[in-house]
Amino acid sequence: MHLAFLTPEYPHTLSTSTGGLGTSIKNMVIALVEKGVTVTVFIYGQQQDKIFTEEGIHFHFIKQQHYKFLGWYFYRKFLQNYLNRAIVEENIDAIEAPDWTGITAFIKLKCPLVIRMNGSDAYFCNLENRPQKKKNYWFEKLALKGADHLLSVSQFTAEKTASIFHLERKIKIIPNSVDINRFSPQQQGIKPGTVLYFGSLIRKKGVLELPEIFNHLERENLPVQLKLAGRDVTDKATGRSTKNLMLENFSPGAAQKIVWLGNLPYEEILEEILNAHVIVLPSFAEALPMTWIEAMSMEKALVTSDIGWAKEVMVDGETGYTVDPKNHQLYASRIFQLLTKPALAKSMGKAARERIMNKFSTKVVVEENIRFYKSITRSTS
């Protein structure tokens, strides 16, 4: 079986910036290759054209093309022709693409097209209650309607997306996965009192709630420190730095206990996760967050949001706590419990990893993907 992935991002030194989507694809690609599946990754919108094979994975870096008008249409047609040549020449059985921006709108392929819902622009606009450009909605709707098969990383995302785009089609649920060997626990490195947030500093991740949450926590006179690791993003609602918006709302006492780590290399992020006593991820908008399952795999006690997808990942009171991020006092009290009861934090961390091993480990999820792709390609190899 030869599977291909069309994506705007992939964690590689030659690639432009990447995030959770690229990480989830990389996890699956590596696992598929280890299972004997031939895999090609087409990374579009790049700074250069380059074709090579690395660690058993075939890569096509596809340079962004520029047109005087209707670039959104002509670039898609350029991709269509590029992909169809590869499908024929390399005997590709199926191609998977993300729902984000509807890149496969107007594209007709010579093999089955699968769209995996990791959260479209329309989906995130809906969760954040902000308007979406009509053109973007149109692209995403055409892409979803034109796909041969639909996957989603969570039931919540599937149902919400189907409602937004009025889809009446079967959507298969296969979650994102994590390499439990790479994301493994290390209890001896924990620094008591350290609370960590990692991810972009952006409104939809709930970071604007953290100042009030931490203000409540700081009043308990604990030896506590809040670390924030991630790039500062300009806030769409105000046009200002999200970090600056946060700074305005910390109390003087709390402000003295904040450590701004900035945008760290991935390996340094992992070190910070290992050192953290408690992880806080109060996001308002996710599909199935890689940050959550990575931290859970590392046996960390989490306090997350309690919205939609959260119930498919976390078990409140067992793998950590799920709380409405706007309930600042309750959120702070849950962090307080984990900081002051090390045995509780440890047991919840162990339960979190156990859940990941059973439901979200790449070893488990890759088999689900292989079964699905065999069913749509009738491939036995």
C-alpha positions as CSV (number, residue, x, y, z in Angstrom):
1,M,0.0,0.0,0.0
2,H,1.3,3.4,-0.9
3,L,-0.2,6.4,1.0
4,A,0.4,10.0,0.5
5,F,-0.2,13.1,2.7
6,L,-0.7,16.6,1.3
7,T,0.1,19.2,4.0
8,P,1.2,22.8,4.4
9,E,3.6,21.9,7.2
10,Y,5.8,19.1,8.4
11,P,8.6,19.1,11.1
12,H,11.7,19.2,9.0
13,T,14.7,21.5,8.8
14,L,13.8,22.5,5.2
15,S,10.2,23.2,6.0
16,T,8.5,26.5,6.8
17,S,7.1,26.9,10.3
18,T,5.1,24.0,11.7
19,G,2.6,23.2,14.5
20,G,0.4,20.5,15.8
21,L,-0.9,19.4,12.3
22,G,2.6,18.7,11.1
23,T,3.5,16.9,14.3
24,S,0.5,14.6,14.1
25,I,1.3,13.8,10.4
26,K,4.9,13.0,11.2
27,N,3.9,10.7,14.1
28,M,1.6,8.7,11.8
29,V,4.0,8.7,8.8
30,I,6.9,7.3,10.8
31,A,4.6,4.6,12.3
32,L,3.2,3.6,8.8
33,V,6.7,3.2,7.4
34,E,7.7,1.0,10.3
35,K,4.7,-1.1,9.4
36,G,5.9,-1.6,5.8
37,V,3.6,1.0,4.2
38,T,5.1,3.2,1.5
39,V,4.6,6.8,2.3
40,T,5.0,10.0,0.3
41,V,4.6,13.5,1.9
42,F,3.8,16.4,-0.4
43,I,4.5,19.7,1.5
44,Y,3.1,22.7,-0.5
45,G,3.6,26.4,-0.1
46,Q,7.3,26.0,0.5
47,Q,10.3,28.2,-0.4
48,Q,11.9,25.7,-2.7
49,D,11.2,22.6,-4.8
50,K,13.0,19.5,-3.6
51,I,12.4,15.8,-3.9
52,F,14.3,13.3,-1.7
53,T,13.9,10.2,0.5
54,E,14.9,10.3,4.1
55,E,14.5,7.5,6.7
56,G,12.2,5.6,4.3
57,I,9.9,8.6,3.7
58,H,9.6,10.1,0.2
59,F,9.4,13.9,0.4
60,H,8.2,16.4,-2.2
61,F,8.7,20.0,-1.1
62,I,6.6,22.1,-3.5
63,K,7.4,25.7,-4.0
64,Q,4.7,28.3,-3.6
65,Q,3.7,29.6,-7.1
66,H,2.6,33.2,-7.7
67,Y,0.0,34.4,-10.2
68,K,-1.2,37.8,-11.2
69,F,-4.9,37.0,-10.5
70,L,-7.0,34.0,-9.2
71,G,-3.9,32.6,-7.5
72,W,-6.1,30.5,-5.2
73,Y,-7.5,28.7,-8.2
74,F,-4.4,28.3,-10.4
75,Y,-2.2,27.1,-7.5
76,R,-4.8,24.4,-6.7
77,K,-4.8,23.4,-10.4
78,F,-1.0,23.3,-10.3
79,L,-1.1,21.0,-7.3
80,Q,-3.7,18.9,-9.0
81,N,-1.5,18.3,-12.0
82,Y,1.6,17.7,-9.8
83,L,-0.2,15.2,-7.6
84,N,-1.8,13.3,-10.5
85,R,1.6,12.8,-12.2
86,A,3.0,11.4,-9.0
87,I,-0.1,9.2,-8.4
88,V,0.4,7.6,-11.8
89,E,4.2,7.4,-11.7
90,E,4.5,6.2,-8.1
91,N,1.3,4.1,-7.9
92,I,-0.2,6.0,-5.0
93,D,-3.3,4.3,-3.6
94,A,-4.8,7.2,-1.6
95,I,-4.0,10.8,-0.6
96,E,-4.9,12.4,2.7
97,A,-5.3,16.2,3.1
98,P,-6.3,18.5,6.0
99,D,-9.6,20.4,6.1
100,W,-7.7,23.7,6.9
101,T,-8.2,26.3,4.1
102,G,-9.9,23.7,1.8
103,I,-6.7,23.2,-0.2
104,T,-8.3,20.4,-2.3
105,A,-11.2,22.5,-3.5
106,F,-11.2,22.4,-7.3
107,I,-8.7,19.4,-7.2
108,K,-9.7,16.2,-8.9
109,L,-7.3,13.3,-8.2
110,K,-6.7,9.9,-9.9
111,C,-6.9,8.1,-6.5
112,P,-9.2,8.3,-3.5
113,L,-8.9,11.6,-1.6
114,V,-9.3,11.5,2.2
115,I,-9.8,14.7,4.3
116,R,-8.9,14.5,7.9
117,M,-10.6,17.1,10.1
118,N,-8.0,18.7,12.4
119,G,-10.1,21.8,12.6
120,S,-11.0,24.0,9.6
121,D,-10.9,27.8,9.7
122,A,-14.7,27.7,9.9
123,Y,-14.5,25.4,12.8
124,F,-12.2,27.6,14.8
125,C,-14.1,30.8,13.9
126,N,-17.3,29.1,15.2
127,L,-15.6,28.1,18.5
128,E,-14.2,31.6,18.9
129,N,-17.4,33.3,17.9
130,R,-15.7,35.4,15.2
131,P,-16.6,36.0,11.5
132,Q,-15.0,34.0,8.7
133,K,-14.2,35.2,5.2
134,K,-16.9,33.9,2.9
135,K,-14.3,32.8,0.4
136,N,-12.6,30.6,3.0
137,Y,-15.9,29.0,4.0
138,W,-16.6,28.3,0.3
139,F,-13.2,26.7,-0.2
140,E,-13.5,24.4,2.8
141,K,-17.0,23.4,2.0
142,L,-16.1,22.5,-1.6
143,A,-13.1,20.5,-0.4
144,L,-15.1,18.5,2.2
145,K,-18.0,17.8,-0.3
146,G,-15.5,16.8,-2.9
147,A,-13.5,14.3,-0.8
148,D,-14.1,10.6,-1.3
149,H,-13.8,9.9,2.5
150,L,-13.8,11.9,5.7
151,L,-11.9,11.3,8.9
152,S,-11.9,13.4,12.1
153,V,-9.5,13.4,15.0
154,S,-12.4,13.7,17.5
155,Q,-16.2,13.1,17.6
156,F,-16.7,16.7,18.7
157,T,-14.9,18.0,15.7
158,A,-16.8,15.7,13.4
159,E,-20.2,16.8,14.7
160,K,-19.3,20.5,14.8
161,T,-17.8,20.5,11.3
162,A,-20.8,18.5,9.9
163,S,-23.2,21.1,11.4
164,I,-21.2,24.1,10.1
165,F,-21.0,22.7,6.5
166,H,-24.3,20.8,6.5
167,L,-22.6,17.5,5.8
168,E,-24.7,14.4,5.8
169,R,-21.9,11.9,5.3
170,K,-20.2,9.2,7.4
171,I,-17.2,10.5,9.2
172,K,-14.7,8.0,10.6
173,I,-13.1,9.0,14.0
174,I,-9.4,8.2,14.3
175,P,-7.6,10.4,16.9
176,N,-4.2,12.0,16.7
177,S,-1.4,9.9,18.3
178,V,1.8,10.3,20.3
179,D,5.0,8.3,20.4
180,I,4.9,7.1,24.0
181,N,8.6,6.1,23.9
182,R,9.7,9.6,23.1
183,F,7.2,11.3,25.4
184,S,8.0,9.3,28.5
185,P,7.9,10.2,32.2
186,Q,10.8,11.2,34.4
187,Q,9.7,11.9,37.9
188,Q,13.1,12.8,39.4
189,G,13.3,16.1,37.4
190,I,10.2,17.7,38.8
191,K,10.6,21.1,40.3
192,P,7.9,21.5,43.0
193,G,5.7,24.6,42.6
194,T,6.4,25.0,38.9
195,V,3.3,25.6,36.8
196,L,3.8,25.4,33.0
197,Y,1.9,26.6,30.0
198,F,3.3,25.8,26.6
199,G,2.0,26.7,23.2
200,S,1.4,30.0,21.3
201,L,0.4,33.0,23.4
202,I,-2.9,33.5,21.6
203,R,-6.4,34.3,22.8
204,K,-8.0,31.0,21.6
205,K,-5.6,29.0,23.8
206,G,-7.1,30.7,26.8
207,V,-3.9,32.4,27.9
208,L,-5.8,35.7,28.6
209,E,-7.5,33.8,31.5
210,L,-4.1,32.8,33.1
211,P,-3.4,36.2,34.8
212,E,-6.6,36.1,36.9
213,I,-6.2,32.4,37.5
214,F,-2.6,32.9,38.7
215,N,-3.6,35.9,40.8
216,H,-6.0,33.7,42.8
217,L,-3.2,31.1,43.2
218,E,-0.6,33.6,44.3
219,R,-2.9,34.8,47.2
220,E,-2.4,31.3,48.7
221,N,1.2,32.3,49.5
222,L,2.6,29.2,47.9
223,P,6.2,28.9,46.7
224,V,4.9,28.9,43.1
225,Q,6.2,29.9,39.7
226,L,4.3,30.2,36.4
227,K,6.4,29.5,33.3
228,L,5.1,30.4,29.8
229,A,6.7,28.9,26.8
230,G,5.7,29.9,23.3
231,R,5.7,32.6,20.7
232,D,3.9,35.9,21.3
233,V,1.0,36.4,18.8
234,T,-0.6,39.6,17.8
235,D,-4.1,39.6,19.2
236,K,-6.7,39.7,16.4
237,A,-9.3,41.5,18.6
238,T,-7.1,44.4,19.7
239,G,-4.1,44.3,17.3
240,R,-1.8,44.2,20.4
241,S,0.8,41.8,21.7
242,T,-0.9,39.0,23.6
243,K,1.9,39.0,26.1
244,N,1.4,42.7,26.8
245,L,-2.3,42.1,27.3
246,M,-1.5,39.4,29.8
247,L,1.1,41.6,31.6
248,E,-1.6,44.2,32.3
249,N,-3.7,41.8,34.4
250,F,-1.2,40.1,36.7
251,S,-1.2,41.4,40.2
252,P,2.1,42.9,41.4
253,G,2.8,39.9,43.5
254,A,1.9,37.4,40.8
255,A,4.0,39.3,38.2
256,Q,7.1,38.7,40.3
257,K,6.6,34.9,39.9
258,I,6.2,34.8,36.1
259,V,9.0,33.4,33.8
260,W,8.6,34.2,30.1
261,L,10.5,31.5,28.3
262,G,9.7,32.7,24.7
263,N,9.6,30.4,21.7
264,L,11.9,27.5,22.6
265,P,13.3,24.7,20.4
266,Y,11.2,21.6,20.7
267,E,13.7,19.6,22.8
268,E,13.9,22.4,25.4
269,I,10.1,22.4,25.6
270,L,10.2,18.7,26.4
271,E,12.7,19.5,29.2
272,E,10.3,22.2,30.6
273,I,7.4,19.7,30.6
274,L,9.5,17.1,32.5
275,N,10.5,19.7,35.1
276,A,6.9,21.0,35.6
277,H,4.9,20.1,38.6
278,V,1.5,21.0,37.0
279,I,0.7,21.7,33.3
280,V,-2.1,24.2,32.5
281,L,-3.8,24.2,29.1
282,P,-6.9,26.4,29.3
283,S,-7.7,26.4,25.5
284,F,-11.1,27.5,24.1
285,A,-10.5,26.1,20.6
286,E,-9.0,22.7,19.6
287,A,-9.8,19.7,17.6
288,L,-7.7,17.1,19.5
289,P,-4.7,18.9,20.9
290,M,-1.2,17.4,20.6
291,T,0.0,19.4,23.6
292,W,-2.5,17.7,25.8
293,I,-1.7,14.1,24.8
294,E,2.1,14.8,24.8
295,A,2.0,16.1,28.3
296,M,-0.3,13.2,29.4
297,S,2.1,10.7,27.9
298,M,4.9,12.2,30.0
299,E,2.8,11.4,33.1
300,K,1.9,15.0,33.9
301,A,-1.0,16.1,36.0
302,L,-3.0,18.6,33.9
303,V,-5.6,21.3,34.4
304,T,-7.3,21.9,31.1
305,S,-10.4,23.4,29.7
306,D,-13.7,21.4,29.8
307,I,-15.0,22.2,26.3
308,G,-16.2,19.6,23.7
309,W,-13.2,17.7,22.7
310,A,-11.8,17.7,26.3
311,K,-14.1,14.8,27.4
312,E,-12.6,12.6,24.6
313,V,-9.1,13.2,25.9
314,M,-9.2,13.9,29.7
315,V,-11.2,12.1,32.4
316,D,-12.0,14.8,35.0
317,G,-10.8,13.9,38.5
318,E,-8.8,10.9,37.1
319,T,-6.2,12.1,34.6
320,G,-6.2,15.6,35.9
321,Y,-8.9,18.3,36.0
322,T,-11.1,19.8,33.3
323,V,-12.4,23.3,34.2
324,D,-14.1,26.2,32.5
325,P,-11.2,28.6,32.0
326,K,-13.4,31.6,32.8
327,N,-14.1,30.1,36.3
328,H,-10.8,31.6,37.5
329,Q,-11.3,30.7,41.2
330,L,-12.1,27.0,40.5
331,Y,-9.3,26.7,38.0
332,A,-6.8,28.1,40.5
333,S,-8.2,25.8,43.3
334,R,-7.6,22.7,41.0
335,I,-4.0,23.8,40.4
336,F,-3.6,24.4,44.2
337,Q,-4.8,20.8,44.9
338,L,-2.2,19.3,42.6
339,L,0.6,21.5,44.0
340,T,-0.2,20.8,47.6
341,K,-0.9,17.1,47.2
342,P,2.1,15.5,45.4
343,A,0.7,12.0,45.7
344,L,-2.5,13.1,43.9
345,A,-0.6,14.8,41.1
346,K,1.5,11.7,40.7
347,S,-1.4,9.3,40.6
348,M,-3.3,11.5,38.1
349,G,-0.1,11.7,36.0
350,K,0.1,7.9,35.9
351,A,-3.6,7.6,35.0
352,A,-3.0,10.1,32.2
353,R,-0.2,8.1,30.7
354,E,-2.2,4.9,31.0
355,R,-5.1,6.5,29.0
356,I,-2.7,7.6,26.3
357,M,-1.1,4.2,26.1
358,N,-4.5,2.6,25.6
359,K,-6.2,5.1,23.3
360,F,-3.7,7.6,21.8
361,S,-0.4,5.8,21.4
362,T,0.9,5.6,17.9
363,K,1.2,1.9,18.2
364,V,-2.6,1.7,18.7
365,V,-3.7,4.4,16.3
366,V,-1.5,3.3,13.4
367,E,-3.4,0.0,13.2
368,E,-6.7,1.9,13.1
369,N,-5.3,4.0,10.1
370,I,-4.0,0.9,8.3
371,R,-7.4,-0.9,8.7
372,F,-9.2,2.2,7.4
373,Y,-7.0,2.7,4.3
374,K,-7.1,-1.0,3.4
375,S,-10.9,-0.7,3.5
376,I,-10.9,2.1,1.0
377,T,-8.1,0.9,-1.3
378,R,-8.8,-2.9,-1.1
379,S,-5.1,-3.2,-0.5
380,T,-3.7,-6.2,1.4
381,S,-0.1,-5.1,1.6
